[in-house]
Amino acid sequence: MLKVLIAFLLACVCTSAPAAASRSGDSATREPFHSKLGMHLIGAYTEGTRKMVRARMPVLKILDTHHDMIQAARDYKRYNPDGIVVLRCYTPVRYTLEDEPVATAERYWREHIWKQLGVLSEEDRRLIDYLEGTNEVGECPTWEDEASTEWFTKFSIRFVELCQQAGFRPVLGSIPVGNPGGENGGLAKILQFAPALRAAKKAGGALAYHAYTIKYTKDLEIEEHYSHRYRFWYRGFTGEYADLADLPLLLTEGGVDEYGDAEHSGWKARGSWRKYVDWLKWHDCELRKDPYVLGVTLYQQGCQAAWGGWRSFDHDVLADWFVWYWNEGARNACPQ
């Protein structure tokens, strides 16, 4: 199987290299993005990633601002000045309902976000299109109950204001797959969060969700509870919430997961590479049906090379396939 994969990837390189070279020119000749699949970088700027950032990848997420991540963003913007860069700063915090939300947002910004952004040059700060806030549910109150969502709303509104003042577009939520709980994909809690979403939209920002397939299926009745759960919310943005129907959505993590195990839950542990790319093409075509979706950043690329981590999720072996897909294959991937 590995020999077949290598042969296929080499063929992809041969067919995609001239196309990739022709697309690094000015905007008048640059190909539009044909896909909504992007990549989430962690740790190391690998040779595979160096190939990816030169292709027509629509969105790139970096974790933290150390040298490898910023260099990847620089190279990506050199080849894709119209592409999107999302930054999340790793923030090992745990706030509770006892912490006043507005003051806590200011402390969070000062001690964790600006601590990284403040040391960047102005040129490097301009690489960042969207700035993500707290991650999933481990850092502060979020969707546990009404009081938690009220806290998170106030915290998030202040985060939006701080992003705006610093010249960044905010990304709110970073909602883990299958959340919030409740009927209609947790719509009631999303609507309670609407004041923060409106603030983000006014600031040019976005909502974020983590779009993993858990059952590893192309059955939409199942996937709308997982990788496409956000559709419940956007169908619910009607009436007094209709102004949120075109709120940009960034899927800031995505791909294949089962129960969050770095060695056994990712795509490498759940079947062949052919099964994975087949699912990715289906997922991409579904995402393209939703105009508010800016893209998904597949988790992850680089962590295995940096620390030996998240090996079953790593995408380096598929780098040439992604280059081919972004530059050529995505054009005709979806049924008409």
Phi, psi and omega in degrees: 000321181296321179296321178297317180297315180298316180298318180296317182293323176297322177296322179298318180300316182298321183278336187261339186300312179299321180296318181297319180297321183289344185263005180266012180275204184282173187294337181292332183249357184288135176295144172291162173287131179257351185234162171248012176274130175231195185221144178255114182266142175219130166082282189246146174264090188279169176297323176299318179294323179299326174290316184299316186291344178272349179270174183276063174276128189282335184210140180230131175248136176241146177254111181076176190242024178289174193306311184299320182291316180293322178295322176298318179295320178300311181295319179300315181289334175296317182270336183225066181299341177267003178278170184252131172248126176248134176245132164240132175266130177294125185229096181281074183236163171211103177262157181231177178297342178285343179272128179297126192294320183291312178297326179292321176299320179294320178292319177302314179297311185293316188273339187233318184277302183292338176302326176272315184291326186295337181269354178282151172291160178300323179297317180288327177296329180290346176292335189271118179273320183226141180244119183273146179266221183298153186256124174054233187237006187271352190254335182200169175301138181225275190244012187297322180197180183299321180296321179294317180292324175297317177300312182297324179297312180295317177301314185291322178299318178292323176299318177302313181299319180292321175299313181301315181299329181268358176089024180243152173271126186278148173238121186249153170100292187044053191284127181292153182307137179080009180239162349295160177285167178116177181292155179052045176066027181074027185304320183302321180287324176296319179292327175297329180278359187306321179303322177290321178296321178295320178297318179296316180298316180298329180272007180080018185266199188209163169266150179233140176223153178257108195261074177264147164272131179261317180276351179057060183225165173252018177278111184296330178299330176274313187293338177287357170262351185231267187293337179238031181301329181303338181296329174304317185290314183290330172292335179273353178278074179229175178058234182290350179253011184297336180293346180265000185296337178247019175300124179301142180236125173250126177267090195277000162215154178185174180123219182250130175215170174224302179216025173077018180272122186299330184264336192233356185256340185282178186299326182295333182264001188243011181144190184282165175294329178295320177299319182294311183292331174296316178295319180300318179296318176299313181299315179301316180296323176294318179299323181292343176284345185252100188297337181281346180282121179277332179156171177238137175256109186290133183264123358216178181218119175115335184293323179297317180293325184284311188226004185074019186262160175050046187295325182285352179257352191289144186249005187301321182295340180259012185305314182292326175297316180297319177302312178299315184295312181296322184274331186226302192299326183293339182303317186241026184283335188257138176301141180278000000 
